[in-house]
Structure formats: structure tokens, C-alpha cells
Amino acid sequence: MGKGYNIIHLIEEKNVFILKSSTSKGVYSELLKGVKTEHYTTILKALLDREKINSFVLEGNIAFPHARINLISSPIVSIGISPSKDIPFPWQMENSISPVNFVFLLVLPTQEYYLNSRGKYVKYSD
């Protein structure tokens, strides 16, 4: 069995931001500021590459950017809120731009792990 994580324990106050950026790339940079990692550039590129394939925007102006990186050993979670303005995020499913005010960023290690969400563990692996 792989590693298990309770998602609520991955969220730290230092990784919750009031967003100032007006682009998805700027938002990713802001959300990665609180992350102490020498792999910043690789993570940013992975998020941007994933966004080109298929970004994940939910109804209610919520973006859920995510990527998998083989250089980290535990998940990285950051949250951003833009209360005063909409941030345009590309949404490939609709081939359009969607306004976003809440961003939940998740960067996962590529090895097998389990993420506890709503009291259940979900298995993720390559």
C-alpha cells in the first residue's frame, strides 16, 4: 500500500493567498511562493503543460489546477482567493475562458499514494 494523506492536513496557512494576478500563470506563481522546493520551475511548467491539455474549471468560478511531478515525495497544496476580480482561466472542454475567483492547486508525486477526501482514501498511482 502506498502513502496515505489526509487532504486537510496538507493545507497550511502559509499556502493560502489573496490573489493579485490576472492570468493563470501569474496565479500559479503566487500559489507556489509558499512552497519551499528547489523544483519551482519544473512544477510551474508541469502546471502550464497540464493546462494546455485540459484545464479543470468547475461551476461557481473554481479552478482546480493539478499536475504530477516525479521530483517531490509528498503532495503540495495551495489555495488562492480573488474576492475583488475574476481571473480568466482557459477551459478546454468548452474551448473558452472561464472567470475564476477560487483556485485550489494540487501537485502530486508520481509514486502511488492515497488521498483522504471526505473520509475516504482514493488510490492514485502511475
N, C-alpha and C positions, 0 to 999 in steps of 0.2 A: 504494500500500500504506500502511496506517495505521501508527501507532506500535506497537512491539513491546516487551513487558515480560517479564522472567523473574520469575515469582512469588516465588522465593526471595530475590531482590534487593529486593523490596518490603517484606519483613519486617524491621523494626528492633527491637532490644532494648527501646527506649523504648515500643514499641507492643505489648508482651507483659505481661499483667496477671494477678495473682491476684485473682479477682473477689470482691467483698464483697456485691454487690447480690442481692436476692431476686426481682427482676422483670426482664423482658426490657428494658423502658425504662431501668431503672437500669443494666443491663449495657451497653446502647448508650452511655449517658452515660459510663460508666467507660472503655469502649473508645475513645471519641472524645477523651478527655483528652490522649492523646499526640499527637493530630493538630493541627498548627498550621494552622488555617484560620479565616477570618472567616465561613465558611459553616456553622458548627456547627449552628445551629437548623434550617437547610434540610436538612442531612444527617440529623439526628435525625428530623425529620418524614417524610422520604422512607423511612427505615428502618421507622418505625412504620406508615406507609401501606402499604408493601410487605408487612409482616407481616399486616395485615388482609386482604389479597388472598390470600396463600398463603405461609405461613412455610415454611422449609426445615429440617426436623429429620431427621437421619439416625439409623439404629440405632447404638447404642453411646453414646447421650447426647451427640450432637454437633449443634450448631445452626450454620447457615450463613446468617446474615442478610446480605442484599445489596440494593443499590439503585444506580440510575444518576442522576447529577446533571450538569446541563449547566454548572455553575459551577466545576468542577475540571478540570485538564488532565492529571492522572495518577491512577492508582488509589490508593486508601487501603486499607491492610491492617492490621488489629489482631487480636490473639489474646488470648482470656481463658480462664483455667482456674479452676474451682471444685472443688478437691480434697476439701473437707470437707462440702459440701452440694449437693443437687440444686437447680437453678434451674428453676422451671416455665415452659416456653415453649409458647405456643399452637401447635397443629399442625392446620391446617385440613383437610388430607387425611383425617385421622381424626376431625376435629371434637372434639378433646380437648386435654389438656395433656400435654406430654411432659417428663420430667425431663432436664435438660441439665447437663453438667459441663465441656464444652469448647465454646467459641464462636469461630468463625473469621469475622470481619466483613470484608466486601469492598464498597467503594464505588467505582463505576466512572464515568469520564467518559462522556458520551453520544456523543462522536465515535468513529469507528471506531478500533479498536486490536486488538492481538494479544496474547494472554496465553500464555506458555510454561508448560505444565503437563506434567510427566513427559517433558520433552524435545521436546514438540510445541507448535506455536503454534495456538491456537484463535482464529478470527476472530469478533469481536463488533462489531456496528455497528447503527445505527438502521435 
